Amino acid sequence: MHHDNGRLLPWPYSVQYGEEQRIETDVLILGGGIAGVWAAIAAARCGARVTIMEKAATIRSGAGGAGVDHWQWAADNPASGVSPEELTEALIDNQGGYRNGISTYIQCASAYETLEEMERMGGKVRDVGDEFKGAEFRDDASKLLFAYDYTNRIVIRVWGADYKPLLRKECRRLGVRILDRTTATGLLTEDGRHGARVVGAMGLNNRTGAFVVVKAKAVILATSRPQRIWTFSTELRGLATFRPPSDAGNGYAMAWRIGAQLTMMEKSMRSPFGSPYSFPAYGSGNAINTWYPCNIVDANGKEVPWVDSNGRVLGSVDERCRPAEGQKFFIMGGGSSSLPHPGHKRFLGPKPIPDLEQRMLRGEFTPPFYADLASMPEMERKVIWGLMVGNEGKTRIPVMHTYAQSGFDPERDMLQTYDFLRGSGMREPVVPQERTFGESGVCGGLLVDWDLMSSVPGLFGAGDLVFGGQDHSHAAATGRYAGARAALYAREQGWGEVDAAQVSSEKRRVYAPLSAQGPRTVDWKELNAGIARVMQNYCSEPKNEELLDLAQTWLADLERNEAPLAVADNPHKLMRTLDVLDILTCAQIIVQACKARRASSDYLHFKRLDHPDIDPAEWHKWITVRLGERNTEIGELPIAFWGELEPNYRPRHDANLAAMGAAAGEGQRRSWGIG
Amino acid sequence: MAMDDVPPGQAEAGPGDAAAAVVFATPNATTPGQPVVFDTAACTGCNICVYVCLEDVFIPNPIKGKPPVILYPEECWYCGPCVEDCPHEGAIRLNHPLQQRVRWKRKATGEHFRV
């Protein structure tokens, strides 16, 4: 209830529209999720004065703030059977080349080192209580637990439910200044010039409405990816989204406005989390990620067989966690029986039989299907419904705690799957229009170099906002790396001048929704839904030039006619309105990128009727987009433009470790010992 | 709306006592409208849930010591830190939208249950 018998409650916070706070800092981090706090800690360890601007509260904010259960691609761990180079190449290859070699290598080469730092901050990383002693997925020497490929041991199962509060505590200990409930709205450039060095950023306190101007020598964007581009329904989706609904692509829009390059913006996809009709993430019966490799049974309790990538039917649960004959290691498995896997068979892990649907139609299996934890070996059951579901942020309270309160018992009960034949078991999108921009999977984002710096000097990126990377451990490792790079960069820089005109123009933009008036004013939710409908109609699947032109036309129409009428009457709604204006900008960027790629691509989930050839060699490249002085500028980069991995990474990483000092890690180079 | 404004006869038309018969012109509620349920006996109004919430769903109750007001229920992500970080066991629990309550089956008896 927000009113008391019709009496509206007064706004509970002191309202300070337009009041300006000025701050100076060496390194400014926009977004205090996983990437942001790791960046702050690293930069502070390097001796920089650090400020975080965070839309929510740093203690739990971000997609990983409520917890994490597995630490992906830690090829640098002592039990790994795969080298960081080998794993990075495989992950890139699995995406047909469309994965960020820079950030993925940083992840693969330092995820474990980053996790060890987490451990020194108090995070539980090892099975010190010997709870899983004797389990196939446990390395007794290190007491680390592994997921998926038990032979090669590259993904670590962790007790990450309290990592975020611990990271925030470390930020506080290191003297990081935290501006919670402050949404970053715009970047400041030297003399206000387009594309010039970034010298700070501006933000809105979304409780008080006050304005903050932060002058900085380096700025790191860590504001995740835009959601709500194709589907938006607060009525249907809240519980079922995999990333926080407040992820509005603020960083993409801010970077765009000052002329930074973005890439792979044409990729969007149907995702198991992308349907308005889906169920809580990992909250219905499934066999992927957190639930891998759970038994799935039909209505009569008949077990669905699993096969490896050679099609061999597997006889035991343990075999689901081993590479196939002739396969050195596998990357991911489980999941749907029929969803096309864009990756190579070479790296595909075991999964339920691919012809389950046909066999059901022939009467061999009877729906509905269930995840049968009770029939799993005890250690496997305990590690799924316990460690994994109990530490993954989107399941700890919403699934494990809440279902237990309702009486669910993993030793006795089978959790229903929804749509298991077509996908994850959490109900797939029904139509191609139900797409997402990277709600799961790798997607486009800020183009960065080996310093994780963007095409604009002084502007760095970390985590999900960086093009072509993903995962909690990716956010942590790239945040840490970017934090140190930005601190080292800041050491070399003098202060830039904050341009008064840039500040006043941003203030006008930010506060405009407070003065929108008249019968045609539009609420943020309606504007969001209107944008999503344009994207559903004209930038879905398949695409062609005419459809994309119409998308451009109608988005421009919304920008011209409805955006100026977007109305807000308190600081919270003002934040949401600005978020939707950024979503509109992101949608416009996406459409322009789609127009620029004149070829279809399976890897990019990109189908053009007017350019039907799939992944032709001449289009095997990155398309970049940026806002130039006058128009959008389209560019391109060769597919592996980052060059060699280790020679580019190592000197920078070593310099990072030296600057961060002993607290960050031992700093010695590991010997992989890969045969 | 004051009682005087109610057309004659209507205030007495409903069942129950006179107070219950006062009808207000209310808009439809936003749904799902109750992402969490507070136990008013256990909640002390400490507002830690207001502090940690990722979406700023709550505001502090104007009456000190009372549970927060759920101002923006439809923005809830159901992520759970409000429950996780609550210092008072049971003071707040998630209340999943009706259309997203997952079902399960008890192996031994074949009985069906839901969240």
Interface residues (C-beta under 8 A of the other chain):
Chain A: M1 H2 N5 G6 L9 P10 P12 A56 A57 I59 R60 S61 G62 G65 A66 A161 P165 R181 N206 R207 T234 E235 L236 G238 L239 A240 T241 P244 P245 S246 F279 P280 G283 S284 G301 Y370 D372 A374 G393 K394 R396 I397 P398 H401 T402 Y403 Q405 S406 G407 F408 R412 D413 M414 L415 Q416 H572 R576
Chain B: M1 F24 T26 T30 T31 P32 P35 Y51 V52 C53 L54 E55 D56 I59 P60 P62 V69 I70 L71 Y72 E74 E75 C76 W77 Y78 C79 G80 P81 V83 E84 D85 R93 L94 H96 P97 Q99 Q100 V102 R103 W104 K105 R106 K107 A108 F113 R114 V115
